[in-house]
Amino acid sequence: MIHVGFDSPPIKKGLLLPDGTKGKEFVANLGVSVTTYDKEKFESSYENAISAGFKKFGLERKKRIYKGADLVGQTLENAPIK
């Protein structure tokens, strides 16, 4: 059986013009989906990755499932910047 998960939050970003003034705000939906045939393997891999990340930064895991904003909010200064 195929299992699918979706997330599509709206994003807003203020634009900065070349002269340093603020331009219009950019608003869009950002969507992502995950499809897997092996739900148990996906859940196990997700669990291992999340647990390893929290262990690496010495943080307490507070939720079973995290979205990106939750991770950044909980890890704050430990969040990777690229």
N, C-alpha and C positions, 0 to 999 in steps of 0.2 A: 504494500500500500504506500502511496505517496503522501508525505506530510509537508505542509507549506505554512510558513509564518510570514507575516507582513508587519511593517511599521512605516508610517509616512507622516512625520511631523512637519508642520510649517516652519520655515526658517525666515528670519528677518535680518537684514544686514544694512546698516547705514552706509551710504557711499560717500567717500571723501574725494572731492574734485582736485585736479592738479594745482589749483590756486589755494588749496587748504580749506576751502569752505565745504559745508555739508551739502550733498546733493539729495535726491530723492531716496527713500528707503526701498531697498530691493526685497521683495517678498515672493517666496516660491514654496512649493511642496517638495520635500526630499523623500523619495520612497526607496525602500529596499525590501527584498523578499529572500527567503531561504527555502530551498526545496531539498528534501532528503527521502531516500527510500528506507533508510535505517534509522528510525527514530531513537532507539536505545543508544546506538553509537553516537548520534548527534548529541543527545542529552549528556552522555558520559564525557564526550570531548569538551562540551561547553562547561560542564561542572569542573573538569580538570583545569581548563584554561582560566576560569574565573578564580578558582581557589588558589592557583599558582600565582596569579597576579596580586591577590591580596596578601599572600604569604610573602612575596618578594618585597612588598612595601611595608610589611609589618602592620597591616590594617585589619580591623575586624569586619567580617562579612555580615551585613545586616539584612540582606534580601536574598531570595532564591534566584530571581531573574533580574538582570540589570539592563537598562538601556544606557546609551552613551552619556546622556546628561546626568543620570544617576551616578555613573562611575566618576565623572569629572567632579560632581558636587561632593562626593565622599572622599576622593583622593586629593582634591585641591592642588597644592603645590607639587604633589608627586605625579600629576598627570603628564604624560609625555607630550612634548611640543615638537612638531615637525614643520 
